C-alpha cells in the first residue's frame, strides 16, 4: 500500500528491513532511547519539535556532555518560534535555554525557529499565546547519525513521564535519515536563526532571532519554500526509484508524508483519501472477516473531508480519543480551561452526524447502534493522552480482511484536523509491512491503547456525563468552539 501511494502521488518510498524498526511503548522508554542515542551520537544530531521544555535540563546536560566528548559532533535544533518565545525576557523560555547551549558550543550547535507566514498583524495584537493559533512548526523528528525516531511527542518532562504518545525508532537507515536531514535543513532556510547575546564578561543575557533573508524578500519566502520542498520531494523520489532493486530485500516500506498548509504542501491530505479508498475496495459486506480501521486522537478534531470519508465508510472504524480528564487542557487556567469542552463538543457533534447517517455503533444493542463506527474514550488516572500530539494527532492502523494484525500504519505529528491540514508543519510516516514481528507490535500497540479506552461514547454515556467539567455546553463554549474550530 505504501508503495502504491508513493507511485500515485510521486513521493519517495524507502524500503526497510523490519528488524530495524521498533515501536516504543511508553514515555519512559522514549526518554531512555533518546538519552541513549544522544550519548552514542558521533556525527550529527537533528532535533525537530514544537518546543523543548524550558525546564528540560537533563536532556540539555546530556547534549552538553556529548558535545564536549565529541568535538566533531554537530547538533541541529528546529523548534517553533511562537511557542519557544511565549515567555518574555527575562523569564526563562525554551529559546533562552537553547541560547545558553548555543553560547557554549557556537561552532557545533545551530538553533532555528520557524514562524508561520500566516501570522498577521491583527493576530500579533492578541498576544503570544493566542498567536500560536495562526500555525506552528509541529514536526517531531529526532535523528542521531543513521537512526531516527518519528513521534508525536515533544521534548518536555511530561512527554517523558505520564503523557502517552506513539513513537517509532528506525535504525541503520542511511537514506531515510539523509532525507530528514535535508527536510530540516530546507525548513531552516525559511526560519529564524537563534543567537545568544552576551555582555562583555561573556555571560549570556538573552538571545536574538535573525531572519536569513533580505527584508524585501520576506513577502515571497513562503512560495519559495514551497518550491524548495517540491524539489526535495522530486529529487528524493528519483533517488529511491534508482534503488528499487533493493525492494526484494525489504519487508517494509516507508513513505514520509508532509503536510505544510502555509507553504502549499499537501501530501498527507492527498494520501488519506487513497488509504480510505484502498480499505473500501477490500471490504465485502458478505464476508465473515472484514477490514478494520483504528484511529486514535489525543484531542478530537477531524478535518471535514476526512469526516466525509468516515461517514461514507462501510468497514469497521474504531476511534479512541481522550476523555476530558486526560485532555492536556483539562482544568487549565483562564480561557484555555474551556478547550477540553470544545473538543468534547466537536466529538458530540460528530456522534450526531454518525447517528443521522446510520453509522454509529453503540453498546446497547438498539437498532440505531448497528453502525460501523465506534468511539471510545481513553482514561488513565494521573495521565494525559497524546497519541498522537500536543495539538490533536491521530494514529492509524489498518487490518486487512482475513488478518488478525495490522499491516499498515500512519505515525507522526499530524492530527488530521483542520489545523494540521492548513496551518501547521507536519510530518507523518506511512508504513506498510509484511513482517509478522512488526505486525504483532502494531497489534500490541492497538491493544495497549484500547485497554484504557473502556467508556463507549453513545447517548447513554452522554446523559450520564452531561454538564460535567470538560463537557460543558454553555453558550460561551458553543460560540468559542465555532470561533476557533479551524485552530483545534
N, C-alpha and C positions, 0 to 999 in steps of 0.2 A: 504493500500500500504506500509506504513512504517513497519508494522508487517511482511509482505511478504518479504521485502528487508532484514529485520533483520534475519529472518529464513534462507533465501537463503545464506546470507554472514556470518552467525553465529556471529551476532552482538547483543549487548544489546538493548532492546526496553523498554522504560519506559512509562507505562500508566499514563495519567494525566487527570485531570478534567479541562475543557476549561475555567471555571471561574477563574482559577489560571493563565491563560495566557493572556497577554496584549501586543498588538503591539503598540509600541511607535511611535509617528508620526513625531517628529521634533527634531533637535539638542537641542533646549532649554528644551523640555520635557525630553529628555535623560539625560541632565545635572542635571535637578531638581530631577529626580528619583535617580540618582547616589548619590547626596548630601543627599537626604532623607534616603537612605539605609545605607550610611556610618554613619550618625548621630544616627541611631537606632541600629546598629550592637552591639551585646553583646558578642559573642563568637569568630567569625572569619570573616575576610575579605580577599578574594582572588582576586587579580587584575592581569590579564594576558593581555598584549597589546604589540603592536610593540614597542611603546615608550610612555613615559609620557612627555608632553611638558616641556621644560626647564624653561618656564615662567609660568607654571601652579601652581601658589602659592595658589589660592583659594582652590583647591582640597587638596593640601598638608596641608594647615592650618586646614581644616576640619578634616583630618585624625589625626593631632596632638591633636586637641581638644577632639576628641572621644577617643583617646588613653589615654589622661590624665583622662578623666571622668570614663573610664572603664579599670582598671589595668589588668583585666583578658583577655582582647581582644588581639588576635593575628592577625597580618597583614602580608600577604604573597604577594610579588610582583614579577612577572616574565615579563621581557622585553627582547628585542633583544640587544645583546652586541655591534654589529657593529653600529646600529642606535643610541644607547644611549651613545656611546662614540665618536660620529662623531667629536665633537668639542674638540680639545686638551686642556689639563690643561695649564694655569689657566682659560681658557674661561669656562663660565657656560655650562653645558651639562645636559642631563637627568640623567646620572649616578651621577654627582656631587650633583645634587639636592636631589636625593634619598639617597645619603650618609649622608646628614645632618639629614634626618629623622631617618636613622639607628643609627646615633650617639646619638640622643636624646632619642631613645627608643630601646636600644640594646637587651633587653630581650623580646620585643614584636614584633619587625619588622624584617623580613627576606627578603632580596632582592637577586634575582637570574637573571643572564644574560646569555641567550643561545647564543652560537656561532656555526654556521653551520660547520659540519665536512668537507664540500666541499670547504672551504677557502684554496686554495693552496698558496704556497709561491709566485707564479707568480702573483696571484690576489693581494696579500699583497703589491706588488711593485706599484700597480696602485693607492694607496691612499684609505682612509677610505670610501669616498663617493662611489667610484666605487666598493669597496669590497662588498658592500651591494648587488651587482648583483649576488653574489655566493649563496645567500639564507638568509632567515630571520625567526625569531620567529614571526609568523603572527597571532596567535590565539588571539581572543578578547573574554575573559571570565571574567565576573565581578560578583563574588558571595559574598553574605552577609548572614551569618547564614544559613537559609534554602531557600533563594531566590537567583536567578541568572539572569543576563542579558547576552544574546548572541547577538553579533552585528558584524558589520564590522568597527565600529568607534574606533579610538584611543582616548587616554586621553589627548587631547590638545585643545586649545581655539577655533580653527576654527571648530572642531567637535562638539562644544557646541553652536555655533552661526550660521554659514552660510555654512556648508558643509553637504549636505543631505546624509543620510545613512539609513540603516534598523536596527531595534532593536526589540527584543522580551524579555519581562520580564516574568519570570516563578516564581511564588511564592509558598511557602509552599510545596516544593518538596524535602524532605529529601534525598531520594535515588539518584535523579539526581545531587543534589549539592555534595553529597558524591562522586559520580563518578568523577565530575570535580575536586574536591579537590585531589583525588588520581591521576588523569591525570596530574595535575600541579605539584604535589609533585614528580611524576615519572620524569617529564621533568626536574625538578630542580636537580635531581641526576646527570644529564648529562649537567649541566650548571655551569657557574662561580658563586661563592658567592661574593657579594659585601661587602666590609668592609671599614668603614671610617678610615682615617689616621689623627691623631691629634698631635699637638705639646704638650709640657709639660704643657702648660696652659689650655689645653683641647679644643682649638679652632680647628675646622675641617679644614684641609688644602687641602685634596684631598681624594682619595679613591684608593683601590687596588682590583683587581679581583683574587680570589683564586680558583684554579682548585681543585675539590673534590677528585681527584684520583691520584695515583702514576704516575709519568711520563711514566713508562714503559707500563701502561695500557691504555694510551691515544689513541694508534693506533687502539684499538679494541672496543672502547666505543660505536661506532655507532651500531655495531652488537649487543652488549649487550643491548643497548637502545631499539632496535627493538624487541628483545625477551621479554624485560620488558613490552613494550606496548602490545605485543601479549598476555602475561599472564594477564595483566589488562583487556583486552577485553574479554578473555575467562572467567575469574572469574566474571566479571560484567554481562556477558551473563547468566551464571549459576544462579546468584542471581536474575536476572529479570525473568528467566524461573520459578524459585521457587515461584515467586509472580504472576504468570499468572492468578491465581484465582481472582486477582484484576481487570482483564480486563473487567469484567462485570460492574464495577462501573465507567469505564473511557469512555469518548467520544473522546479522543485524544491520539495519540501515538507519541512518540518522540524517534528518533534514532540518536545518535551522530555519525557523520562520520568524521573520522580522515584522513587527507592526510599529510603524513610526508615523502616525497620523499627521503630526505637524510638518513632516518632511515629505509627505505624499507616498510613503512606502507602505503597501497594504498586502503583504504576503500571507499573513495569518487569516485575514478576513476573506482572502481568495481561497485558502486551503480548507477552511472549516466546512463550507458547503459541499466540497468534494468528499470529505470524510462522511458526512451525513448521507450523501448520495450512495457512497460505497456500502454503508450499513443497510440502507433501504433496499438496495439491489440484492443483498444477501438474504433478506427476510422473506420467509414463506409462511404466511399465516396458518397454513395447514400442517406445518412441520411441528414435531414434538419438541425439538430443540431449536430455539431461535436466538438471534444475536442479542447481546446486551450492551448498552452504553452506560457507563458510570461516569457521573460528573460530580465534582466537588468544588465548593467555593467558600472561602473564609467569610465573605460578605456577599449576600445575594443581590446581584445586579446583572442582568443579561441583556446584551446588545439586541435590539429589536429584530434584525434579520435572523439571529440565532433563536430567538423566541419562536419565530415563524417556523423554523426547521424542527424544533422540538414539538410544536403543536401539530405539525403535519406528519410526524413520525408514527409508524405502526409498531415498531420494535420496542422492547423494554428500555426505558430510560430511568435510571436511579440517580437522584440528586441528593447529595449531602451538603448541608450548609450549616453555618454556626448558629447555635441558639444565641439569643441576645446576651446571656450571661457569659458566653465565650467570644463575644464580639469585642475587638480591641477598643471600641469606643464606649462600651457599656459603663455607665456611671461616670463618664468624663465630666470635667468642669465646664461650665458655660454652655454655649450653643452646641458644641461638639457632642455633648451628652445626649442629644436627640438624634444623632446619626444612626445609632443602633435601631431606633424606632423607624427611621426612614427605610433602612434595609428590610425590616420586617414588613413594612407597608408594601414595598415592592414585591416581596415574597407572597404576601396575601393577594395582591392584585394578580400576580401570575397564576396563583392557585385558582382564582375565579375564572381566568381565561381557560385553564385546563379543564375545569368542570364544564364550562359552556361548550367546549369543543369535544366533550366526551372522552378526554384523555386522562383525567385524574384517576389515580389509583389510591384507594383508601383501605383501611384495615377492618371496616365494619361488615363487609360483605354486601353492602347495599348495591342495587343495580348501577347507580351512578359511579360506583367505585371499581368498576371492571376495566378501567382505562389502563394505559401502558406507562404512565409517568408517575413516579413516586418521589415525594420529597421527605427527607428525614433531617432532623436537627442534631448536630454534634454537641456534646456537652461533657466536660470532664472537670471535676472540682479543682479550682485554682489555676486552670489553664485557659489560654485563648487559642482560637482555631485560625490558622493562617494558611491552610493548604488550599490555594497557594497564594498568599500575598499580603502586604501592607494595605494596598488597595485591593478590592476583590480580585481573587485569582481562582482559576479553575483547573482541576485535574481532569483527565480524560482517559478512560480505559475502554478499549473495545474488545469484547469477547465474541468471536465469530460463532455461527451455529455449529453445534456438534462438539464444542470445545468447552472445557471447564475453566481454562485460564486465559487471561487477556493476551492478545498478540500485538496490540498497538497502544501507544500512549502519547499524550501531549504533556510535557513537563517544562516549567519555566516560570516566567514572571507575569504572564498575561492574565487578565481577569475575565476576558470575553465579554466585558461590559462596554458601554458607550465610551467610557473614559479611555479604556485600553485601545479601543478601535480608532479613536480620533485625537486624543490629547497626549498620551504618554509614549515614551520609547520602550518597547517590549521586545523580548527575545524568548522564544519557546522552541523546544525540540519536538519534532515528530519522530518517534522511534517505533520501528516495526521489527519484530524479532521472530525467528523460528526456533530459538533456543529454549528447551524445556526448563533449564535453570533460571533464565531471566523471566520467562513467563510465570514460573512459580513465585518468583519475587514480586512480580506485579500483582498476582492474586493475593499474596500475603499482605501487600500494602493495602489493597482494597478492603480485605477482611479486617485489618487492624483499624482502619478509619471507621469502618461500619460498626465495629464493636461498641463504640461510644456514641453511635447515632441511633438511639433506641426510640426516640419520640417521632412518631409518624405525623406529618403535618396534614391535618384534614379538618373538617368542620367541627368535629367533637373536640379536637385538641384546641382549636381556635376559641371555642366557647369557654373552655377550661382556663385558658391563658389570657383572656381578654383584659385589656387595660392594665396589665402588669408592666413594671418597668421594662423598657425595651420593646413594648408592644402598644404604646400609647397611640391613640388615633385621634388626637385633638386637631382642631383647625390649624394650629401652628405647625404640627407635624405634616399634615396633608399639604399645606401651602409650601412649606420648606422643602418637602420631598419633590414636589413638582418643580420648584425653582432650581434645585441643584441636581436634577435627575440625570443630566448628562455628565456630571462630575463624580458620580458614585461608581 
